[in-house]
Amino acid sequence: HAGSVTIDFPRGLSAARDLERHRFDFSFSGLKTAVARWVEARERTGEPVPVADVAASFQEAVCDVLTRKAVAACLAVGADHLVIGGGVAANSRLRVLAESRALERGITVRVPRPGLCTDNGAMVAALGSELVRRGRSASALDIAADSSMPVTTVVA
């Protein structure tokens, strides 16, 4: 929009030194810190903080990293489809950027309509249902949540 400012926030784990070891990893802690410091610097000097510009620039940094790394992962494993799900898939900028970058590389993007992109719990439940259908025992109802558990770990 007129008068808007683009803020060049960092892209986590995207520097050349990170691309081998952390090629497909995401980290947004540095981005969150950069945003906080940028805002704090303006507040200290009494400058107005353009909230919409900060939010748009933050969104662009996140979408840039997610889409570049997702397309790179598809290319690395020879996948010709990229499936985007969960709450982040409701983001219109992410959808547009993913479609554009994937199309350039011959990759088809599949993403549910936004109304179906709101609950990661539903995706976890669908996976659990499929595992039980294939013969794995269901987890106990008192199983504890573990946000740091690798996605490759299945708990019975």
Backbone bond lengths (Angstrom), bond angles and torsions (degrees), N, CA, C in turn:
res aa  C-N    CA-C-N  psi(-1)  N-CA   C-N-CA  omega(-1)  CA-C   N-CA-C  phi
1 H - - - 1.441 - - 1.519 109.74 -
2 A 1.322 117.41 163.79 1.460 121.69 -176.75 1.520 110.45 -59.58
3 G 1.316 116.04 134.07 1.452 120.94 178.59 1.518 114.79 79.38
4 S 1.315 117.02 4.51 1.463 119.04 -178.97 1.523 110.52 -74.35
5 V 1.309 114.46 155.56 1.459 122.06 -179.14 1.521 108.33 -118.27
6 T 1.324 117.03 132.50 1.459 120.62 173.06 1.520 107.39 -96.32
7 I 1.303 115.46 124.10 1.463 121.29 -178.98 1.525 107.41 -104.33
8 D 1.317 116.26 126.28 1.463 120.68 -176.65 1.526 110.00 -86.15
9 F 1.328 115.57 83.31 1.456 120.48 178.08 1.525 109.88 -79.62
10 P 1.344 117.99 154.72 1.470 121.62 -177.38 1.526 113.05 -67.16
11 R 1.320 114.50 154.69 1.466 122.76 175.62 1.520 106.85 -108.82
12 G 1.319 117.36 104.41 1.461 122.46 -174.69 1.516 114.12 -61.23
13 L 1.318 115.57 140.92 1.469 124.97 178.47 1.525 112.28 51.64
14 S 1.333 115.94 36.81 1.463 120.33 -179.69 1.518 113.04 -118.63
15 A 1.325 117.53 -1.84 1.459 120.67 177.92 1.523 108.93 -69.92
16 A 1.309 116.48 157.38 1.467 121.32 -178.24 1.528 111.52 -52.63
17 R 1.336 117.52 -38.84 1.474 120.61 -178.23 1.526 112.01 -67.08
18 D 1.337 117.51 -21.88 1.464 121.44 -178.51 1.522 113.11 -90.66
19 L 1.313 117.43 -16.99 1.459 119.85 -168.24 1.519 114.57 -69.38
20 E 1.305 118.46 -22.23 1.468 118.38 177.49 1.526 110.95 -83.81
21 R 1.309 116.24 -56.32 1.466 120.03 -176.03 1.529 113.01 -74.00
22 H 1.324 117.13 -36.52 1.469 121.38 -174.86 1.529 111.31 -116.80
23 R 1.306 115.87 33.96 1.459 121.22 -171.90 1.522 113.60 -51.64
24 F 1.315 118.02 -40.12 1.460 120.52 -176.44 1.529 112.68 -114.62
25 D 1.326 117.57 8.87 1.466 121.11 179.79 1.527 110.46 -82.89
26 F 1.322 115.05 154.11 1.457 121.51 175.08 1.519 108.44 -119.38
27 S 1.313 116.94 142.64 1.459 121.18 170.84 1.516 107.17 -147.81
28 F 1.311 115.23 123.11 1.455 119.34 -178.70 1.523 112.17 -112.95
29 S 1.335 117.50 8.36 1.468 119.66 179.92 1.529 110.67 -65.22
30 G 1.317 118.03 -40.98 1.463 120.91 177.60 1.515 111.92 -64.89
31 L 1.317 116.37 -36.10 1.463 120.90 177.61 1.530 110.08 -65.55
32 K 1.324 116.33 -45.67 1.472 119.57 179.42 1.531 110.38 -61.03
33 T 1.330 116.55 -40.86 1.464 120.54 178.30 1.524 110.52 -65.03
34 A 1.323 117.62 -42.41 1.467 121.43 179.70 1.527 111.21 -62.35
35 V 1.315 116.78 -40.92 1.467 120.51 178.27 1.527 109.69 -63.98
36 A 1.325 116.35 -47.13 1.472 120.07 -179.66 1.527 110.82 -59.58
37 R 1.329 117.39 -44.38 1.471 120.67 -179.74 1.526 111.45 -66.19
38 W 1.328 116.97 -38.97 1.466 121.37 179.18 1.523 109.80 -61.75
39 V 1.329 116.08 -46.82 1.467 121.15 179.82 1.531 110.28 -65.37
40 E 1.330 117.28 -45.79 1.468 120.98 -179.56 1.525 111.62 -60.41
41 A 1.326 117.83 -38.32 1.466 121.46 179.39 1.526 110.66 -62.85
42 R 1.313 117.90 -39.82 1.460 121.12 178.73 1.526 111.19 -70.98
43 E 1.310 115.75 -39.23 1.465 119.28 179.52 1.532 111.01 -64.98
44 R 1.341 117.12 -37.27 1.476 120.98 179.31 1.527 111.52 -63.22
45 T 1.326 116.36 -36.25 1.469 119.93 -177.89 1.524 112.22 -91.97
46 G 1.322 116.53 -0.45 1.462 119.79 179.00 1.518 114.14 80.36
47 E 1.324 116.50 7.10 1.469 119.22 177.87 1.525 109.69 -72.13
48 P 1.320 116.30 147.38 1.467 117.77 175.41 1.533 110.17 -68.38
49 V 1.303 115.83 146.81 1.464 121.33 177.81 1.529 107.53 -100.03
50 P 1.327 116.96 113.65 1.473 119.74 179.38 1.534 110.17 -76.42
51 V 1.310 116.06 88.30 1.463 121.76 -171.63 1.527 111.53 -56.64
52 A 1.324 117.52 -44.58 1.469 120.13 -179.22 1.527 110.89 -62.43
53 D 1.321 117.14 -38.92 1.467 120.65 179.46 1.527 111.45 -69.22
54 V 1.330 116.45 -38.96 1.466 120.36 177.09 1.525 109.38 -62.81
55 A 1.331 116.16 -46.26 1.468 120.27 -179.30 1.524 111.40 -63.34
56 A 1.329 117.24 -44.13 1.469 120.46 -179.70 1.525 111.18 -65.48
57 S 1.315 117.06 -39.42 1.467 120.37 179.68 1.524 111.37 -69.88
58 F 1.331 117.04 -37.35 1.466 121.53 174.76 1.528 109.42 -62.28
59 Q 1.323 116.22 -48.33 1.466 120.70 179.11 1.528 111.06 -58.01
60 E 1.315 117.23 -43.31 1.462 120.62 -178.83 1.526 111.03 -63.66
61 A 1.322 117.34 -40.97 1.468 120.32 179.07 1.525 110.68 -62.69
62 V 1.328 117.13 -44.61 1.464 121.10 179.85 1.526 110.63 -65.13
63 C 1.326 117.01 -48.98 1.469 120.46 -178.18 1.520 111.67 -63.71
64 D 1.321 116.86 -36.29 1.460 121.24 178.22 1.527 110.59 -60.19
65 V 1.326 116.48 -51.02 1.467 120.65 -178.43 1.528 111.03 -65.47
66 L 1.322 117.13 -48.04 1.467 120.08 -178.00 1.523 111.83 -58.52
67 T 1.324 116.86 -46.67 1.468 118.93 -175.92 1.522 112.19 -73.06
68 R 1.332 117.59 -39.93 1.468 118.75 178.43 1.518 111.12 -61.98
69 K 1.330 116.42 -45.30 1.464 119.48 -177.79 1.526 111.89 -71.92
70 A 1.314 118.06 -35.19 1.469 120.23 178.18 1.524 110.95 -65.56
71 V 1.322 117.15 -44.19 1.465 120.28 178.11 1.530 110.04 -66.01
72 A 1.314 117.73 -40.87 1.472 120.83 177.62 1.526 110.82 -61.17
73 A 1.326 117.41 -39.88 1.471 120.82 178.59 1.522 110.46 -64.67
74 C 1.323 117.23 -42.01 1.473 120.36 177.10 1.525 110.41 -58.95
75 L 1.320 116.16 -46.23 1.465 120.15 -179.63 1.527 111.13 -63.78
76 A 1.325 116.82 -38.93 1.466 120.80 -177.63 1.522 112.53 -64.86
77 V 1.329 117.17 -33.53 1.467 119.99 -177.75 1.526 112.93 -104.58
78 G 1.327 116.87 2.21 1.458 120.37 178.25 1.520 114.30 76.45
79 A 1.318 117.44 23.23 1.471 120.93 178.92 1.524 109.71 -80.36
80 D 1.323 115.95 135.55 1.460 119.12 178.06 1.529 112.54 -104.31
81 H 1.337 116.02 5.28 1.462 121.89 175.70 1.533 109.05 -132.16
82 L 1.314 115.63 142.54 1.457 123.16 174.51 1.518 107.21 -121.52
83 V 1.326 116.72 121.24 1.460 121.75 178.31 1.524 108.08 -103.98
84 I 1.317 116.10 127.57 1.459 121.65 178.76 1.518 107.35 -115.03
85 G 1.330 116.77 128.83 1.455 120.23 -179.46 1.507 111.72 -141.84
86 G 1.302 115.93 177.54 1.454 122.02 179.86 1.515 111.73 84.00
87 G 1.305 115.98 -176.84 1.457 121.49 -176.31 1.515 113.94 -58.78
88 V 1.327 117.63 -36.48 1.463 120.85 -178.67 1.527 111.68 -62.86
89 A 1.329 117.10 -26.28 1.466 120.89 -178.69 1.521 112.40 -69.25
90 A 1.322 118.11 -12.94 1.461 121.05 176.74 1.530 111.40 -79.13
91 N 1.324 118.01 -11.38 1.460 121.76 -177.63 1.524 110.37 -74.27
92 S 1.324 116.78 118.49 1.467 120.70 -175.29 1.526 112.33 -65.60
93 R 1.323 118.77 -36.07 1.467 120.35 178.78 1.521 110.64 -66.15
94 L 1.323 117.14 -40.83 1.461 120.71 177.32 1.524 110.13 -60.78
95 R 1.308 117.41 -43.29 1.463 121.82 179.94 1.530 111.06 -60.29
96 V 1.337 115.82 -48.86 1.469 120.51 -178.08 1.526 110.70 -62.88
97 L 1.317 117.18 -47.26 1.463 121.03 -177.73 1.528 111.29 -66.80
98 A 1.324 117.45 -40.19 1.470 120.78 177.94 1.523 110.36 -63.39
99 E 1.320 116.99 -46.15 1.472 120.77 178.71 1.521 110.64 -58.42
100 S 1.315 116.60 -46.91 1.461 121.60 -177.67 1.527 111.69 -63.13
101 R 1.314 116.63 -50.60 1.468 120.28 -177.69 1.524 111.98 -67.80
102 A 1.308 116.83 -38.40 1.465 119.96 179.35 1.525 110.47 -68.08
103 L 1.316 117.00 -44.19 1.467 121.20 -179.62 1.530 110.99 -58.29
104 E 1.328 116.75 -40.73 1.470 121.11 177.92 1.524 112.09 -57.76
105 R 1.332 117.24 -27.11 1.464 122.06 -176.59 1.525 112.67 -108.30
106 G 1.336 117.60 10.71 1.461 120.73 177.64 1.518 114.26 75.53
107 I 1.314 117.10 24.68 1.466 122.17 -179.04 1.524 108.91 -106.48
108 T 1.320 116.04 134.20 1.458 121.94 177.29 1.522 109.36 -90.07
109 V 1.319 116.97 132.22 1.465 121.69 178.49 1.519 109.09 -99.80
110 R 1.308 115.75 132.33 1.462 122.51 175.15 1.520 107.20 -118.24
111 V 1.314 116.19 125.47 1.457 121.06 179.77 1.526 108.25 -147.18
112 P 1.322 117.22 131.76 1.464 119.84 179.30 1.528 111.28 -65.26
113 R 1.308 115.98 161.79 1.468 119.01 175.92 1.536 107.92 -61.43
114 P 1.331 117.24 152.92 1.468 120.55 -174.14 1.529 115.03 -52.42
115 G 1.306 118.05 -35.25 1.456 120.32 -179.48 1.516 113.93 -62.90
116 L 1.327 116.72 -18.04 1.463 121.17 179.07 1.529 112.27 -101.42
117 C 1.314 116.64 8.67 1.470 121.27 -174.92 1.520 112.03 -113.93
118 T 1.313 116.39 43.18 1.454 117.22 -173.65 1.516 114.59 -118.34
119 D 1.311 118.95 -15.07 1.462 118.89 -170.81 1.518 111.64 -134.50
120 N 1.331 116.44 104.73 1.461 119.87 176.22 1.518 111.24 -63.68
121 G 1.327 117.22 -27.94 1.460 121.18 178.15 1.518 111.56 -59.13
122 A 1.322 116.77 -36.32 1.464 120.24 178.52 1.527 110.51 -65.02
123 M 1.336 116.87 -36.80 1.466 119.48 178.34 1.525 110.72 -67.88
124 V 1.315 116.81 -39.94 1.460 120.61 178.40 1.527 109.71 -64.76
125 A 1.322 116.69 -42.03 1.467 120.56 178.64 1.524 110.99 -63.77
126 A 1.328 117.35 -39.53 1.463 120.48 178.50 1.527 110.57 -63.53
127 L 1.330 117.08 -41.75 1.463 120.85 176.80 1.524 110.00 -62.60
128 G 1.326 116.79 -45.66 1.464 120.50 178.59 1.512 111.85 -59.44
129 S 1.308 116.72 -42.29 1.464 121.38 178.51 1.525 110.95 -60.99
130 E 1.318 115.89 -42.45 1.469 120.32 179.50 1.527 110.89 -65.73
131 L 1.327 117.12 -41.61 1.466 120.01 178.96 1.527 111.39 -63.54
132 V 1.323 117.69 -42.20 1.467 121.17 177.88 1.524 109.79 -64.82
133 R 1.324 116.32 -41.17 1.468 120.42 178.20 1.526 111.26 -59.06
134 R 1.328 116.00 -32.54 1.470 121.04 -179.64 1.528 112.82 -86.97
135 G 1.329 117.77 5.72 1.453 120.04 173.72 1.507 117.20 108.06
136 R 1.308 119.46 -4.83 1.467 121.12 178.73 1.528 108.34 -75.65
137 S 1.317 116.44 143.64 1.465 120.82 177.44 1.522 110.18 -68.12
138 A 1.305 115.76 143.34 1.467 120.48 177.40 1.526 110.01 -69.53
139 S 1.317 117.10 148.46 1.463 121.97 176.16 1.520 109.45 -70.04
140 A 1.325 115.47 155.23 1.464 120.79 176.10 1.528 109.40 -66.16
141 L 1.313 116.69 151.93 1.458 120.83 -178.59 1.522 112.77 -68.70
142 D 1.330 117.63 -18.51 1.462 120.27 -179.64 1.533 112.61 -99.00
143 I 1.326 117.66 17.80 1.462 121.27 179.13 1.532 109.39 -59.59
144 A 1.311 116.55 139.05 1.466 121.41 -178.59 1.526 110.68 -86.03
145 A 1.308 115.98 146.84 1.461 121.73 175.15 1.527 109.05 -75.01
146 D 1.324 116.99 144.15 1.461 121.94 178.48 1.520 107.73 -142.22
147 S 1.326 116.99 95.91 1.465 121.31 -175.68 1.523 113.10 -67.43
148 S 1.328 118.20 -15.50 1.465 120.16 -179.73 1.526 112.69 -97.19
149 M 1.327 117.41 1.24 1.461 120.60 -179.01 1.531 109.95 -67.98
150 P 1.319 117.77 131.39 1.467 120.00 177.68 1.529 111.07 -60.25
151 V 1.315 115.88 145.93 1.460 120.92 -178.20 1.524 111.67 -63.68
152 T 1.320 117.38 -20.15 1.466 121.36 179.96 1.521 112.95 -82.15
153 T 1.323 117.80 -6.77 1.462 121.97 -179.00 1.523 110.22 -89.74
154 V 1.319 116.21 128.77 1.463 121.22 175.73 1.516 107.05 -116.80
155 V 1.316 116.56 128.36 1.459 121.96 -178.18 1.514 108.92 -106.51
156 A 1.334 116.45 130.47 1.470 120.16 178.58 1.504 109.86 -91.63
